[in-house]
């Protein structure tokens, strides 16, 4: 499994660690779109961790692997190559293990494929395996460390508590189920508000067994976007990051 980052670099010292902004939150809270916009405004990169789980689920399906078989899914990672851009338009590519041994063969662009509703329904089946999460978390840390960027916003699940518990900025972004369903229904063609609300309620119930998306852990800042528009949500994140930056400079 190879880590990959953008070619973008800045003029900071080569050994300077990126400022890490960790953002957690349930589906529909706005964390993905808000995180990306905030990263652009801050001049940071953006790492969407969910794309890796989606890509792994897609790969397992292509290989005919049982997604509920922890060992079989983890074994894919031995020879899996995953790449994601951290700046600009997101592009995600993978090399499917065993599909083509020729190293000169172009990797498969799965940017659009992993956003299919069918793939979304498979993510929890690969993310439930502890070894898979541990290995992908290590990959995420490697991507950030090697980015060469002034900062990286990393968003997904378990980010503030497991992936980056020591990040100087940790944010739990949430919203009511009704608001989240309304937002998601606007993004998913062919699905009604009621269908999306039912999906969100089911996902919330499943998530509640392993993570609390509504109560921030110690040191994590809560941003409830239920009554915020997109611009206000982005500005809330930017303000938190800049406040931490100012405090660090003053100390």
C-alpha positions in Angstrom: 0.0 0.0 0.0 1.6 3.3 -1.1 0.8 6.7 0.3 0.3 9.5 -2.2 0.0 13.3 -2.0 -0.3 16.3 -4.3 2.8 17.7 -5.9 2.0 21.1 -4.3 4.6 22.3 -1.9 5.4 25.7 -0.3 8.5 27.5 0.8 8.5 26.3 4.4 11.4 24.3 5.8 11.3 20.7 4.4 11.0 19.3 7.9 8.2 21.5 9.1 5.2 19.5 10.2 1.9 20.6 8.6 -0.7 22.2 10.8 -3.4 19.6 11.2 -7.1 20.4 11.4 -9.2 17.3 12.4 -12.9 17.4 11.6 -15.4 14.7 12.6 -19.1 14.6 12.1 -22.1 12.5 10.9 -23.3 12.3 7.3 -24.9 15.4 6.1 -23.4 17.7 8.7 -21.6 19.5 6.0 -18.1 18.4 7.1 -16.9 17.4 3.6 -17.9 20.5 1.7 -17.2 22.9 4.5 -13.8 21.3 5.2 -12.8 21.6 1.6 -13.9 25.3 1.4 -12.1 26.1 4.7 -9.0 24.4 3.5 -8.9 26.5 0.3 -9.4 29.7 2.3 -6.6 28.8 4.7 -4.3 27.7 2.0 -4.2 24.1 3.4 -4.7 20.7 1.8 -7.8 18.6 2.3 -7.8 14.9 3.1 -11.1 13.2 2.7 -10.6 9.9 4.6 -14.0 8.5 3.6 -12.7 8.3 0.0 -10.2 5.7 1.1 -12.9 3.5 2.7 -15.1 4.0 -0.4 -12.2 3.0 -2.6 -11.4 0.0 -0.6 -15.0 -1.2 -0.7 -15.0 -0.6 -4.5 -11.8 -2.6 -4.8 -13.1 -5.5 -2.7 -16.2 -5.7 -4.8 -14.1 -5.7 -8.0 -12.1 -8.6 -6.6 -15.2 -10.5 -5.4 -14.0 -10.3 -1.8 -16.5 -10.9 1.0 -16.7 -7.4 2.7 -17.6 -9.0 6.0 -14.4 -11.2 6.0 -12.0 -9.1 8.0 -8.8 -11.0 7.0 -9.7 -11.0 3.3 -10.4 -7.2 3.3 -7.2 -6.5 5.2 -5.2 -8.6 2.8 -6.2 -6.3 -0.1 -4.1 -3.6 1.6 -0.9 -5.6 1.2 -0.7 -4.7 -2.5 -3.2 -1.9 -2.8 -2.0 1.4 -4.2 -4.2 4.4 -3.2 -3.7 8.0 -4.4 -5.7 11.1 -3.6 -5.1 14.7 -4.4 -4.9 17.1 -1.5 -5.4 20.4 -3.5 -7.6 21.4 -6.4 -10.3 19.1 -7.8 -10.3 15.8 -5.9 -9.0 12.8 -7.9 -8.8 9.3 -6.5 -7.0 6.4 -8.2 -6.3 2.9 -7.2 -4.4 -0.1 -8.5 -6.4 -3.2 -7.9 -4.1 -6.0 -6.5 -3.5 -8.7 -9.1 -5.5 -7.0 -11.8 -2.5 -6.0 -13.9 1.1 -6.8 -12.8 2.6 -4.2 -15.3 3.8 -1.3 -13.2 3.5 1.0 -16.2 -0.2 0.5 -16.4 -2.2 3.5 -15.5 -4.1 3.2 -12.2 -7.9 3.2 -12.2 -9.6 6.6 -11.7 -12.4 5.8 -9.2 -13.3 9.4 -8.4 -16.8 9.1 -9.7 -17.4 5.4 -9.1 -16.9 5.6 -5.3 -19.6 8.2 -5.0 -22.3 5.9 -6.3 -25.1 5.2 -3.8 -24.4 1.5 -4.0 -20.8 2.0 -2.8 -21.9 4.3 0.0 -23.9 1.4 1.4 -20.8 -0.9 1.5 -18.5 1.5 3.5 -19.6 0.4 6.9 -18.9 -3.2 6.0 -15.2 -2.5 5.4 -14.7 0.2 8.1 -16.0 -2.1 10.9 -12.8 -4.2 10.8 -10.3 -3.0 13.4 -7.2 -4.0 11.4 -8.5 -2.2 8.3 -9.1 1.0 10.3 -5.7 0.8 11.9 -3.9 0.4 8.6 -5.8 3.1 6.9 -5.3 5.5 9.8 -1.5 4.9 9.5 -1.8 5.6 5.8 -3.7 8.9 6.5 -1.0 10.0 9.0 1.7 9.2 6.4 -0.1 11.2 3.7 -0.3 14.3 5.9 3.3 14.0 7.1 4.6 13.7 3.5 2.3 16.4 2.1 4.8 19.3 2.2 1.9 21.6 2.8 1.5 24.4 5.4 -1.5 22.6 6.8 -4.0 19.8 6.1 -7.7 19.6 7.0 -8.5 15.9 7.5 -12.1 15.0 7.7 -14.1 11.8 8.2 -15.0 9.6 11.2 -12.9 9.0 14.3 -10.6 11.8 13.1 -10.6 13.8 16.3 -10.3 10.9 18.7 -8.4 8.1 16.9 -6.7 9.3 13.7 -5.4 12.7 14.9 -6.1 13.0 18.7 -3.2 15.3 19.1 -4.1 17.7 16.3 -3.9 21.4 17.4 -7.4 22.0 16.0 -10.1 19.4 16.5 -13.7 20.1 15.5 -16.9 18.1 15.8 -19.3 19.3 13.1 -22.9 18.3 13.5 -26.5 19.2 12.6 -30.0 17.9 13.3 -31.2 14.8 11.5 -33.8 16.8 9.7 -31.3 19.4 8.4 -28.9 16.7 7.4 -31.6 14.8 5.5 -32.6 17.9 3.6 -29.0 18.6 2.6 -28.4 15.0 1.5 -31.7 14.8 -0.4 -30.5 17.7 -2.5 -27.3 15.8 -3.4 -28.7 12.4 -4.1 -30.8 12.3 -7.2 -33.8 10.0 -7.2 -34.1 9.8 -3.4 -36.8 11.5 -1.4 -36.4 13.5 1.8 -38.1 10.7 3.7 -35.8 8.0 2.2 -32.7 10.0 3.1 -34.0 10.7 6.6 -34.6 7.0 7.1 -31.1 6.3 5.9 -29.6 8.9 8.2 -31.5 7.6 11.2 -30.3 4.1 10.5 -26.7 5.3 10.1 -26.9 7.4 13.3 -28.2 4.3 15.2 -25.3 2.2 13.8 -22.7 4.9 14.5 -24.0 5.4 18.1 -22.8 1.9 18.9 -19.2 3.0 18.4 -19.0 6.8 18.3 -20.8 9.8 19.7 -21.2 12.4 16.9 -23.1 14.8 19.1 -21.0 15.2 22.2 -17.4 16.5 21.6 -14.6 14.7 23.3 -12.4 16.8 25.7 -10.5 19.5 23.7 -12.8 19.2 20.7 -14.8 22.2 19.6 -18.4 21.7 18.7 -19.8 23.4 15.5 -23.5 22.9 15.1 -24.4 23.9 11.5 -28.2 23.3 11.9 -28.8 27.1 11.8 -25.8 28.1 9.8 -25.7 28.5 6.0 -22.7 27.3 4.1 -20.7 30.5 4.3 -21.3 30.8 8.0 -20.2 27.2 8.5 -17.0 27.7 6.6 -16.2 30.9 8.5 -16.8 29.2 11.8 -14.1 26.6 11.0 -11.7 29.3 9.6 -12.2 31.4 12.7 -11.4 28.5 15.0 -8.2 27.6 13.1 -7.0 31.2 13.0 -7.6 31.6 16.7 -5.5 28.6 17.5 -2.8 30.0 15.1 -2.8 33.3 16.9 -2.6 31.7 20.3 0.4 29.6 19.1 2.2 32.7 17.8 1.6 34.6 21.0 3.0 31.8 23.1 
